[in-house]
Amino acid sequence: MEMNQRDSTTVLNDLLMIPGIDAVVVVGRDGFVIESSGNSSRINIDELGASLAHAINAIEEMGSELKVNLFQDMFIEYGKAVIMCKPVGDAIAAVIAPDASKLGIIRHKTKKYFEELVLLF
């Protein structure tokens, strides 16, 4: 299957195959979950969607005011979860991991999948 023939569900499921990722979510700029895959008992996906949209909108506004270019990615580390998110087209994609121990490999291996999601959203 060529890259441009894959659908978002396939890409999200491929992201789940990366060691350390529990769940993946794509959120609209309005805070509503567009699509998700996997399961994370640590985080409510709907609450994450609303929170991420609010935070990313504020971060983008700050970047605009500071004239430091466009928002590229964000890592949030909590005691029981790590969230990594990136803009994908008109949406925001986030992966959830239990801790930061595999964050380097997650960041490296997710890059090509996020690039695919940009084309889909």
Disulfide bonds with the S-S distance in Angstrom:
none
